[in-house]
Amino acid sequence: MPTRVVDLTSHTDVLRLKVSAKPSDKYAALSYCWGWPQPDCPEFVTTKENVTRRESGFALTDLPLTLRDAVTSARSIGFSYLWIDALCIVQDDEDDWSRESATMGSIYKNADLTIIARTGVSSWDGFLSPPTAKYQTGQVSFTIPGNLPGQRRRGILWLSCRGSAGQLANTPYHWENRGWTFQEELLSTRVLFCSGYSWYNFSCLTSRKRIDQDVKEVDNYYRPRPWIRRSLKIPQHIFRGSPYDGWYEIVNEYGSRYFTNREDKLPALSGIAERLADAVNDRYVAGLWEKDLFFGL
């Protein structure tokens, strides 16, 4: 259980930070894009100045739309607790941030569900809003002439703008380019992708599902990442290749991610490295592996 979680049990617009919840308590976690500060929006993060007050209570309406949508989603699913980094880590306390960021991998790995807000470029965009007009479909009626004089049939052509409909499921999102979101997704056991425009996808270790489709089994879902499969106790016969091969594949993809603070690059990968260290019985040293040092350099 994380050090702090947002307590949702009041079922009102008043939330509070709960400290030292029971280890057995189930919680959801949120993965999202913070975005740049909004000049016309109030500061919403937890600080040394407001952390004590927030343990007594704070207003849901004071939070950005993405965080409010996450609270709505977690409550609807049945969770009493929700972990959000901006609220559960004291952002201007260097000691608190260092301690909590070091456990980030475990927080997402141990969450019963990770809610991923894929849409939007900031925490103010939200992910539960209905589709905008430009993504909605339209229709055009037309007449099809027959082979005989006077014979005709009426047809309907359904229209949608380019990039909408089925293509939205594969649309690249700003969230997918952010550094911290990389391990947040990989280490999560169950993930609910909230992609907006009515696209909601669920995936876990054995299956994946779009809300309006049947469940699909995905035995090879983690095949490119065998070291995560090992650490999560996935059957050994599914493994392919060396765990180090998986690591370098991950580093290659991770290297293209964007960070607001460059000093976050190693902490944002530490959870993945911790899992791999347990799997291969090796020591992780600032981005390199002791037993694979020559190749790593």
Residue pairs with C-beta under 8 A, 6 or more apart in sequence:
1 21
1 22
1 23
1 25
1 27
1 110
2 27
2 83
2 88
2 100
2 103
2 107
3 19
3 20
3 88
3 99
3 100
4 17
4 18
4 19
4 83
4 87
4 88
4 89
5 17
5 18
5 21
5 25
5 27
5 81
5 82
5 83
5 88
6 15
6 16
6 17
6 18
6 71
6 81
6 82
6 83
6 84
6 87
6 88
7 15
7 16
7 17
7 18
7 80
7 81
8 15
8 71
8 74
8 75
8 79
8 80
8 81
8 82
9 80
10 16
11 75
13 59
13 60
13 61
14 57
14 58
14 59
14 60
15 57
15 58
15 59
15 60
15 71
16 54
16 55
16 56
16 57
16 58
17 46
17 51
17 54
17 55
17 58
17 87
17 88
18 55
18 81
19 55
21 27
21 81
25 80
25 81
26 79
26 80
26 81
26 112
27 79
27 80
27 81
27 82
27 83
27 111
27 112
28 70
28 73
28 74
28 77
28 79
28 81
28 82
28 83
28 111
28 112
28 113
28 114
28 115
29 82
29 83
29 84
29 107
29 108
29 111
29 113
29 114
29 115
29 184
29 188
30 66
30 67
30 70
30 82
30 83
30 84
30 85
30 114
30 115
30 117
31 108
31 114
31 115
31 116
31 117
31 175
31 181
31 184
31 185
31 188
32 66
32 67
32 70
32 116
32 117
32 120
32 123
32 175
32 181
33 66
33 117
33 120
33 121
33 122
33 123
33 174
33 175
33 178
33 181
34 86
34 122
34 123
34 260
35 120
35 121
35 122
35 123
35 124
35 125
36 122
37 43
38 122
38 124
41 64
41 124
42 62
44 62
44 63
44 64
44 67
44 86
44 87
44 123
45 86
45 87
45 91
46 54
46 86
46 87
46 88
46 89
46 90
46 91
47 90
47 91
47 92
47 93
48 90
48 92
48 93
50 58
51 90
54 87
60 68
60 71
61 68
63 71
63 87
64 122
64 123
64 124
64 126
65 123
65 124
65 125
65 126
66 117
66 120
66 122
66 123
66 124
66 125
66 126
66 127
67 84
67 86
67 87
67 123
68 126
69 117
69 126
69 127
69 128
69 194
70 82
70 84
70 115
70 117
71 82
72 128
73 115
73 128
73 192
73 194
74 82
74 115
77 113
79 112
79 113
83 107
83 111
85 100
85 104
86 123
88 100
89 96
89 97
89 100
89 101
90 96
90 97
91 97
101 264
101 267
102 267
102 270
104 180
104 183
104 184
104 267
104 268
104 270
104 271
105 183
105 187
105 270
105 271
105 272
105 274
105 275
106 271
106 274
108 114
108 183
108 184
108 187
108 188
108 271
109 187
109 188
109 189
109 232
109 271
109 275
111 188
111 189
112 189
112 190
113 188
113 190
113 191
113 192
114 184
114 185
114 188
114 190
114 191
114 192
115 192
115 194
116 175
116 181
116 184
116 185
116 191
116 192
116 193
116 194
117 126
117 127
117 175
117 194
118 127
118 173
118 175
118 176
118 193
118 194
118 195
118 196
119 125
119 127
119 173
119 175
119 194
119 195
119 196
119 197
120 126
120 127
120 174
120 175
120 196
121 174
127 194
127 195
127 196
128 194
129 196
130 198
131 196
131 197
131 198
134 161
134 164
135 160
135 161
135 164
135 168
135 197
136 160
137 158
137 159
137 160
137 164
137 165
138 158
138 159
138 160
139 156
139 157
139 158
139 159
140 156
140 157
140 159
141 154
141 155
141 156
141 157
142 154
142 155
142 156
142 157
143 152
143 153
143 154
143 155
144 152
144 153
144 154
144 155
145 151
145 152
146 152
146 153
163 171
164 197
168 195
168 196
168 197
168 199
169 195
169 199
169 201
169 210
171 195
173 195
175 181
177 256
177 257
177 258
178 257
178 258
178 259
179 254
179 257
179 258
179 259
179 264
179 265
179 268
180 259
180 264
180 268
181 257
182 253
182 254
182 257
182 268
182 269
182 272
183 268
183 269
183 271
183 272
185 191
186 225
186 228
186 250
186 272
187 228
187 271
187 272
187 275
189 204
189 205
189 232
190 202
190 203
190 204
191 202
191 203
191 204
192 200
192 201
192 202
193 199
193 200
193 201
193 202
193 203
194 200
195 201
199 210
200 210
200 211
201 208
201 209
201 210
201 211
202 208
202 209
202 210
202 211
203 209
203 218
203 221
205 221
205 222
205 232
205 234
206 217
206 218
206 219
206 221
207 215
207 216
207 217
207 218
208 215
208 216
208 218
208 221
209 215
209 216
219 238
220 238
222 228
222 229
222 234
223 229
223 238
223 240
224 246
224 249
225 246
225 249
225 250
226 238
226 239
226 240
226 241
226 243
226 246
227 243
227 246
227 247
227 275
227 276
227 279
227 280
228 246
228 272
228 275
229 238
229 239
230 236
230 239
230 243
230 279
231 275
231 276
231 278
231 279
243 276
243 279
243 280
244 280
244 289
244 292
244 295
246 276
247 276
247 289
250 272
251 287
254 269
259 265
259 268
266 286
266 287
269 287
273 284
274 284
276 282
276 284
277 283
277 284
280 289
280 291
282 289
282 290
282 291
282 292
283 289
283 290
283 291
284 290
285 293
287 296
288 296
288 297
289 296
